[in-house]
């Protein structure tokens, strides 16, 4: 996966990043810096992309 590829993220993580990015832009950051910080925040909370095996374990 090349740098900057967001395909490994869930839709929820993408929405969170967009919301965070908008918040940073309202605070006066330029678009590129806001986007970097938004994805860094999502990564900090979720430790990266999609989580596998998040469902219940079957016996």
Biopython code that builds the backbone (N, CA, C, O; Angstrom):
import numpy as np
from Bio.PDB.StructureBuilder import StructureBuilder

atoms = [
    (1, "UNK", "N", (0.849, -1.179, 0.000)),
    (1, "UNK", "CA", (0.000, 0.000, 0.000)),
    (1, "UNK", "C", (0.897, 1.245, 0.000)),
    (1, "UNK", "O", (1.718, 1.411, 0.902)),
    (2, "UNK", "N", (0.748, 2.117, -0.999)),
    (2, "UNK", "CA", (1.567, 3.323, -1.046)),
    (2, "UNK", "C", (1.185, 4.310, 0.050)),
    (2, "UNK", "O", (0.068, 4.299, 0.567)),
    (3, "UNK", "N", (2.144, 5.160, 0.385)),
    (3, "UNK", "CA", (1.873, 6.192, 1.390)),
    (3, "UNK", "C", (0.704, 7.052, 0.936)),
    (3, "UNK", "O", (0.595, 7.394, -0.242)),
    (4, "UNK", "N", (-0.166, 7.398, 1.873)),
    (4, "UNK", "CA", (-1.294, 8.250, 1.556)),
    (4, "UNK", "C", (-2.530, 7.497, 1.103)),
    (4, "UNK", "O", (-3.593, 8.101, 0.957)),
    (5, "UNK", "N", (-2.421, 6.194, 0.877)),
    (5, "UNK", "CA", (-3.565, 5.386, 0.454)),
    (5, "UNK", "C", (-4.467, 5.158, 1.660)),
    (5, "UNK", "O", (-4.028, 4.603, 2.667)),
    (6, "UNK", "N", (-5.709, 5.576, 1.567)),
    (6, "UNK", "CA", (-6.643, 5.474, 2.691)),
    (6, "UNK", "C", (-7.604, 4.292, 2.554)),
    (6, "UNK", "O", (-8.598, 4.221, 3.276)),
    (7, "UNK", "N", (-7.317, 3.362, 1.634)),
    (7, "UNK", "CA", (-8.239, 2.255, 1.398)),
    (7, "UNK", "C", (-8.297, 1.272, 2.563)),
    (7, "UNK", "O", (-9.252, 0.501, 2.661)),
    (8, "UNK", "N", (-7.309, 1.280, 3.440)),
    (8, "UNK", "CA", (-7.298, 0.344, 4.563)),
    (8, "UNK", "C", (-8.123, 0.841, 5.747)),
    (8, "UNK", "O", (-8.197, 0.172, 6.777)),
    (9, "UNK", "N", (-8.735, 2.000, 5.605)),
    (9, "UNK", "CA", (-9.513, 2.566, 6.699)),
    (9, "UNK", "C", (-10.995, 2.280, 6.508)),
    (9, "UNK", "O", (-11.477, 2.174, 5.380)),
    (10, "UNK", "N", (-11.710, 2.157, 7.614)),
    (10, "UNK", "CA", (-13.152, 1.937, 7.549)),
    (10, "UNK", "C", (-13.839, 3.250, 7.199)),
    (10, "UNK", "O", (-13.241, 4.322, 7.293)),
    (11, "UNK", "N", (-15.104, 3.152, 6.793)),
    (11, "UNK", "CA", (-15.873, 4.360, 6.487)),
    (11, "UNK", "C", (-15.985, 5.252, 7.721)),
    (11, "UNK", "O", (-15.941, 6.478, 7.620)),
    (12, "UNK", "N", (-16.129, 4.630, 8.870)),
    (12, "UNK", "CA", (-16.234, 5.400, 10.110)),
    (12, "UNK", "C", (-14.952, 6.192, 10.362)),
    (12, "UNK", "O", (-15.010, 7.361, 10.744)),
    (13, "UNK", "N", (-13.799, 5.561, 10.151)),
    (13, "UNK", "CA", (-12.534, 6.255, 10.355)),
    (13, "UNK", "C", (-12.379, 7.403, 9.361)),
    (13, "UNK", "O", (-11.853, 8.459, 9.713)),
    (14, "UNK", "N", (-12.827, 7.209, 8.137)),
    (14, "UNK", "CA", (-12.758, 8.272, 7.130)),
    (14, "UNK", "C", (-13.646, 9.445, 7.519)),
    (14, "UNK", "O", (-13.249, 10.601, 7.376)),
    (15, "UNK", "N", (-14.855, 9.150, 8.014)),
    (15, "UNK", "CA", (-15.761, 10.218, 8.463)),
    (15, "UNK", "C", (-15.163, 10.977, 9.638)),
    (15, "UNK", "O", (-15.243, 12.204, 9.694)),
    (16, "UNK", "N", (-14.558, 10.243, 10.587)),
    (16, "UNK", "CA", (-13.939, 10.885, 11.738)),
    (16, "UNK", "C", (-12.822, 11.824, 11.291)),
    (16, "UNK", "O", (-12.720, 12.949, 11.779)),
    (17, "UNK", "N", (-11.989, 11.362, 10.366)),
    (17, "UNK", "CA", (-10.884, 12.182, 9.881)),
    (17, "UNK", "C", (-11.407, 13.445, 9.206)),
    (17, "UNK", "O", (-10.851, 14.527, 9.394)),
    (18, "UNK", "N", (-12.463, 13.312, 8.429)),
    (18, "UNK", "CA", (-13.033, 14.472, 7.747)),
    (18, "UNK", "C", (-13.571, 15.487, 8.754)),
    (18, "UNK", "O", (-13.363, 16.691, 8.605)),
    (19, "UNK", "N", (-14.253, 14.998, 9.760)),
    (19, "UNK", "CA", (-14.807, 15.873, 10.787)),
    (19, "UNK", "C", (-13.684, 16.598, 11.548)),
    (19, "UNK", "O", (-13.769, 17.801, 11.794)),
    (20, "UNK", "N", (-12.656, 15.867, 11.908)),
    (20, "UNK", "CA", (-11.518, 16.448, 12.623)),
    (20, "UNK", "C", (-10.817, 17.472, 11.737)),
    (20, "UNK", "O", (-10.420, 18.538, 12.206)),
    (21, "UNK", "N", (-10.666, 17.144, 10.454)),
    (21, "UNK", "CA", (-10.023, 18.054, 9.504)),
    (21, "UNK", "C", (-10.794, 19.373, 9.415)),
    (21, "UNK", "O", (-10.195, 20.448, 9.431)),
    (22, "UNK", "N", (-12.110, 19.286, 9.322)),
    (22, "UNK", "CA", (-12.934, 20.505, 9.264)),
    (22, "UNK", "C", (-12.747, 21.347, 10.516)),
    (22, "UNK", "O", (-12.690, 22.575, 10.448)),
    (23, "UNK", "N", (-12.652, 20.684, 11.647)),
    (23, "UNK", "CA", (-12.454, 21.388, 12.909)),
    (23, "UNK", "C", (-11.129, 22.147, 12.918)),
    (23, "UNK", "O", (-11.075, 23.300, 13.346)),
    (24, "UNK", "N", (-10.064, 21.504, 12.446)),
    (24, "UNK", "CA", (-8.760, 22.166, 12.380)),
    (24, "UNK", "C", (-8.787, 23.344, 11.406)),
    (24, "UNK", "O", (-8.177, 24.380, 11.668)),
    (25, "UNK", "N", (-9.493, 23.187, 10.286)),
    (25, "UNK", "CA", (-9.568, 24.275, 9.311)),
    (25, "UNK", "C", (-10.319, 25.470, 9.890)),
    (25, "UNK", "O", (-9.973, 26.616, 9.603)),
    (26, "UNK", "N", (-11.345, 25.213, 10.701)),
    (26, "UNK", "CA", (-12.065, 26.311, 11.355)),
    (26, "UNK", "C", (-11.162, 27.068, 12.323)),
    (26, "UNK", "O", (-11.360, 28.257, 12.572)),
    (27, "UNK", "N", (-10.168, 26.365, 12.867)),
    (27, "UNK", "CA", (-9.219, 26.993, 13.789)),
    (27, "UNK", "C", (-8.130, 27.772, 13.057)),
    (27, "UNK", "O", (-7.295, 28.417, 13.690)),
    (28, "UNK", "N", (-8.136, 27.713, 11.705)),
    (28, "UNK", "CA", (-7.219, 28.523, 10.927)),
    (28, "UNK", "C", (-6.062, 27.788, 10.283)),
    (28, "UNK", "O", (-5.207, 28.430, 9.674)),
    (29, "UNK", "N", (-5.996, 26.461, 10.391)),
    (29, "UNK", "CA", (-4.923, 25.711, 9.740)),
    (29, "UNK", "C", (-5.222, 25.567, 8.252)),
    (29, "UNK", "O", (-6.383, 25.519, 7.847)),
    (30, "UNK", "N", (-4.165, 25.499, 7.441)),
    (30, "UNK", "CA", (-4.394, 25.275, 6.013)),
    (30, "UNK", "C", (-4.846, 23.833, 5.799)),
    (30, "UNK", "O", (-4.732, 22.994, 6.693)),
    (31, "UNK", "N", (-5.357, 23.560, 4.604)),
    (31, "UNK", "CA", (-5.976, 22.259, 4.315)),
    (31, "UNK", "C", (-5.001, 21.094, 4.501)),
    (31, "UNK", "O", (-5.356, 20.078, 5.098)),
    (32, "UNK", "N", (-3.770, 21.239, 3.991)),
    (32, "UNK", "CA", (-2.809, 20.137, 4.066)),
    (32, "UNK", "C", (-2.444, 19.797, 5.507)),
    (32, "UNK", "O", (-2.408, 18.624, 5.878)),
    (33, "UNK", "N", (-2.176, 20.805, 6.312)),
    (33, "UNK", "CA", (-1.807, 20.567, 7.711)),
    (33, "UNK", "C", (-2.993, 19.996, 8.488)),
    (33, "UNK", "O", (-2.822, 19.115, 9.330)),
    (34, "UNK", "N", (-4.187, 20.499, 8.206)),
    (34, "UNK", "CA", (-5.390, 19.985, 8.870)),
    (34, "UNK", "C", (-5.596, 18.510, 8.541)),
    (34, "UNK", "O", (-5.941, 17.719, 9.419)),
    (35, "UNK", "N", (-5.385, 18.137, 7.277)),
    (35, "UNK", "CA", (-5.544, 16.743, 6.867)),
    (35, "UNK", "C", (-4.517, 15.848, 7.551)),
    (35, "UNK", "O", (-4.861, 14.767, 8.027)),
    (36, "UNK", "N", (-3.266, 16.283, 7.605)),
    (36, "UNK", "CA", (-2.213, 15.509, 8.282)),
    (36, "UNK", "C", (-2.569, 15.268, 9.741)),
    (36, "UNK", "O", (-2.480, 14.147, 10.242)),
    (37, "UNK", "N", (-2.969, 16.332, 10.408)),
    (37, "UNK", "CA", (-3.289, 16.214, 11.834)),
    (37, "UNK", "C", (-4.517, 15.350, 12.067)),
    (37, "UNK", "O", (-4.578, 14.604, 13.043)),
    (38, "UNK", "N", (-5.496, 15.448, 11.175)),
    (38, "UNK", "CA", (-6.719, 14.648, 11.317)),
    (38, "UNK", "C", (-6.394, 13.163, 11.238)),
    (38, "UNK", "O", (-6.857, 12.386, 12.074)),
    (39, "UNK", "N", (-5.600, 12.756, 10.239)),
    (39, "UNK", "CA", (-5.260, 11.341, 10.098)),
    (39, "UNK", "C", (-4.352, 10.882, 11.229)),
    (39, "UNK", "O", (-4.440, 9.733, 11.664)),
    (40, "UNK", "N", (-3.487, 11.755, 11.709)),
    (40, "UNK", "CA", (-2.643, 11.398, 12.851)),
    (40, "UNK", "C", (-3.504, 11.147, 14.079)),
    (40, "UNK", "O", (-3.218, 10.250, 14.873)),
    (41, "UNK", "N", (-4.553, 11.934, 14.235)),
    (41, "UNK", "CA", (-5.462, 11.765, 15.368)),
    (41, "UNK", "C", (-6.225, 10.449, 15.258)),
    (41, "UNK", "O", (-6.357, 9.725, 16.244)),
    (42, "UNK", "N", (-6.728, 10.136, 14.065)),
    (42, "UNK", "CA", (-7.440, 8.870, 13.852)),
    (42, "UNK", "C", (-6.504, 7.697, 14.133)),
    (42, "UNK", "O", (-6.899, 6.731, 14.787)),
    (43, "UNK", "N", (-5.271, 7.776, 13.646)),
    (43, "UNK", "CA", (-4.308, 6.701, 13.885)),
    (43, "UNK", "C", (-3.991, 6.551, 15.365)),
    (43, "UNK", "O", (-3.831, 5.436, 15.863)),
    (44, "UNK", "N", (-3.903, 7.666, 16.057)),
    (44, "UNK", "CA", (-3.614, 7.626, 17.497)),
    (44, "UNK", "C", (-4.728, 6.901, 18.255)),
    (44, "UNK", "O", (-4.458, 6.106, 19.155)),
    (45, "UNK", "N", (-5.973, 7.181, 17.886)),
    (45, "UNK", "CA", (-7.109, 6.580, 18.591)),
    (45, "UNK", "C", (-7.351, 5.129, 18.193)),
    (45, "UNK", "O", (-7.672, 4.297, 19.041)),
    (46, "UNK", "N", (-7.198, 4.823, 16.904)),
    (46, "UNK", "CA", (-7.563, 3.500, 16.400)),
    (46, "UNK", "C", (-6.361, 2.623, 16.063)),
    (46, "UNK", "O", (-6.533, 1.466, 15.680)),
    (47, "UNK", "N", (-5.164, 3.148, 16.196)),
    (47, "UNK", "CA", (-3.935, 2.411, 15.903)),
    (47, "UNK", "C", (-3.889, 1.926, 14.458)),
    (47, "UNK", "O", (-3.501, 0.788, 14.194)),
    (48, "UNK", "N", (-4.282, 2.780, 13.529)),
    (48, "UNK", "CA", (-4.157, 2.461, 12.108)),
    (48, "UNK", "C", (-5.456, 2.104, 11.431)),
    (48, "UNK", "O", (-6.528, 2.547, 11.843)),
    (49, "UNK", "N", (-5.355, 1.291, 10.379)),
    (49, "UNK", "CA", (-6.490, 0.964, 9.514)),
    (49, "UNK", "C", (-7.467, -0.032, 10.105)),
    (49, "UNK", "O", (-7.616, -0.138, 11.323)),
    (50, "UNK", "N", (-8.130, -0.759, 9.219)),
    (50, "UNK", "CA", (-9.201, -1.686, 9.602)),
    (50, "UNK", "C", (-8.754, -2.690, 10.658)),
    (50, "UNK", "O", (-7.592, -3.090, 10.722)),
    (51, "UNK", "N", (-9.695, -3.068, 11.459)),
    (51, "UNK", "CA", (-9.452, -4.093, 12.476)),
    (51, "UNK", "C", (-10.075, -5.396, 11.999)),
    (51, "UNK", "O", (-11.250, -5.424, 11.634)),
    (52, "UNK", "N", (-9.307, -6.463, 11.997)),
    (52, "UNK", "CA", (-9.858, -7.760, 11.631)),
    (52, "UNK", "C", (-10.242, -8.511, 12.887)),
    (52, "UNK", "O", (-9.642, -8.315, 13.944)),
    (53, "UNK", "N", (-11.227, -9.361, 12.776)),
    (53, "UNK", "CA", (-11.629, -10.191, 13.898)),
    (53, "UNK", "C", (-12.333, -9.441, 15.001)),
    (53, "UNK", "O", (-12.237, -9.813, 16.171)),
    (54, "UNK", "N", (-13.043, -8.383, 14.638)),
    (54, "UNK", "CA", (-13.703, -7.582, 15.669)),
    (54, "UNK", "C", (-15.049, -8.182, 16.080)),
    (54, "UNK", "O", (-15.678, -7.718, 17.031)),
    (55, "UNK", "N", (-15.483, -9.211, 15.363)),
    (55, "UNK", "CA", (-16.753, -9.841, 15.700)),
    (55, "UNK", "C", (-16.620, -10.835, 16.825)),
    (55, "UNK", "O", (-15.536, -11.013, 17.383)),
    (56, "UNK", "N", (-17.730, -11.491, 17.166)),
    (56, "UNK", "CA", (-17.701, -12.507, 18.221)),
    (56, "UNK", "C", (-17.012, -13.772, 17.745)),
    (56, "UNK", "O", (-17.100, -14.158, 16.579)),
    (57, "UNK", "N", (-16.341, -14.389, 18.662)),
    (57, "UNK", "CA", (-15.691, -15.660, 18.367)),
    (57, "UNK", "C", (-16.727, -16.783, 18.435)),
    (57, "UNK", "O", (-17.540, -16.827, 19.358)),
    (58, "UNK", "N", (-16.696, -17.679, 17.469)),
    (58, "UNK", "CA", (-17.627, -18.810, 17.522)),
    (58, "UNK", "C", (-16.946, -19.999, 18.211)),
    (58, "UNK", "O", (-15.735, -20.191, 18.102)),
    (59, "UNK", "N", (-17.739, -20.769, 18.905)),
    (59, "UNK", "CA", (-17.209, -21.885, 19.696)),
    (59, "UNK", "C", (-16.809, -23.071, 18.866)),
    (59, "UNK", "O", (-16.348, -24.076, 19.407)),
]
sb = StructureBuilder()
sb.init_structure("model")
sb.init_model(0)
sb.init_chain("A")
sb.init_seg("    ")
for serial, (resi, resn, name, xyz) in enumerate(atoms, 1):
    if name == "N":
        sb.init_residue(resn, " ", resi, " ")
    sb.init_atom(name, np.array(xyz, "f"), 0.0, 1.0, " ", f" {name:<3s}", serial, name[0])
structure = sb.get_structure()
